[in-house]
């Protein structure tokens, strides 16, 4: 929480995370001007080698990432 990025920063979060409250963290990070996105699923939603993989969320995350890179 104490880090301030020196460049545009993109962060992805799952809806569900065991180790922290996702919505609480997102609300704290919004004041730091991050590009934040929350996707349907649990930790690992974009990893095709886990049972928590969510195809639609992974595809949306990839598309969001590519758009972010294109803008930068």
Beta strands, then each sheet from edge to edge (+ up, - down):
strand 1: 10-16
strand 2: 35-42
sheet 1: 1+ 2+
end
